C-alpha cells in the first residue's frame, strides 16, 4: 500500500518540475499570497484544526522567505 503522504509529496515534486518546464518565476511570496487568499475564501469551511495546520504551514513558508531575504 502506498503511503498517502509520499503520494502527496510526489505530487508536489511533479508540480515543481512542471513549473520549471513552464518557465514559471513564481516563488515563496506567491505561494504565501495564494495560501492566504484561498484561506480567506475557505475560512468558513475550515475547522480549527485545519485552520491551525494551514496557518502553521503559512508561518513556515513566511519564515523561510524572510530567511532567504536576510541571507541566512
Buried (B, 14 or more C-beta within 10 A) or exposed (E): EEEEEEEEEEEEEEEEEEEEEEEEEEEBEEBBEEBEEEBEEEEEEBEEEEBEEBBEBBEEBBEEBEEEEEEE
